[in-house]
Amino acid sequence: MDRKRAKDIKQRAKDIFFAIRNDEEAELAERFFADCEDQGLRFFERLSRDNERLGRLLDVTRRLNQERHLPTLLADIVGAAIDLTGAERGFLVHQPPGEAERFEVARNFDQEDISNPELKISRTVATEVLKSGQPINCSNAMDDPRFDAVPSIKKLSLRSVLCVPFRTDQVILGVVYLDNRFAAGVFDESHLKLLEAFAAQAAVAIESAQLLEENRRRAAQVEALNRELEAKVEVQSVRIDHIQRLLVKKQTVLADRSRYG
């Protein structure tokens, strides 16, 4: 807020205060100032909450960028997403380029693994986000007309659902899917923005881990080929040495025959 606006507001407050002529106006002024105070408190509470979330996001991002083991990284991503949003459950569906989608991680709020994850979420929601690249934030999936024809929503009794893609260079690598089966309205717009920012950082970490894993795989292949080549060279050297010995022996025999023949 600039100084001029602050000065104007202060002057208006003074005018209201000095213009009070009776109890009714005094009550109106009291309610006005109470409302201003209440709005200010809510604003600072929201600001404090947002700052706390951003701090947690930075801390999580820092930890993700230090992890190079892909399976551990994927598990950490789901755990962090649950922690940042307060979700009941979290799933990570990974779809490497040219490959079919697969469930890499499925965890609940207590960070316990969920068995048969492909049967525990709405595949319709996950597939839609994978195809469109657009997030879905649903406050109550049971009453959302978009999912009237989706039997898994009713079967699983899904309430709050939040699903966002993670991508690099416009290539969608998969989705992070969060839900709560017991409460509606768990995820708001701030959770969506937070998870989108988190997913962007997670995608970079995943790509780095994948590149490192691919480099390790290729290095292992090169090392195996080198060992195979060294073994072949050694065998060939033994054979050549054996042949040379036979030739020398044969030449000696021929020379002896020539001398005494």
Sequence and secondary structure as in RCSB ss.txt:
>XXXX:A:sequence
MDRKRAKDIKQRAKDIFFAIRNDEEAELAERFFADCEDQGLRFFERLSRDNERLGRLLDVTRRLNQERHLPTLLA
DIVGAAIDLTGAERGFLVHQPPGEAERFEVARNFDQEDISNPELKISRTVATEVLKSGQPINCSNAMDDPRFDAV
PSIKKLSLRSVLCVPFRTDQVILGVVYLDNRFAAGVFDESHLKLLEAFAAQAAVAIESAQLLEENRRRAAQVEAL
NRELEAKVEVQSVRIDHIQRLLVKKQTVLADRSRYG
>XXXX:A:secstr
  HHHHHHHHHHHHHHHHT  SHHHHHHHHHHHHHHHHHHHHHHHHHHHHHHHHHHHHHHHHHHHH   HHHHHH
HHHHHHHHHHT SEEEEEE  TTS  EEEEEEETT  B SSGGGTS HHHHHHHHHH   EEES GGG GGGTT 
HHHHHHT  EEEEEEEEETTEEEEEEEEEESS SS   HHHHHHHHHHHHHHHHHHHHHHHHHHHHHHHHHHHHH
HHHHHHHHHHHHHHHHHHHHHHHHHHHHHHHHHHH 
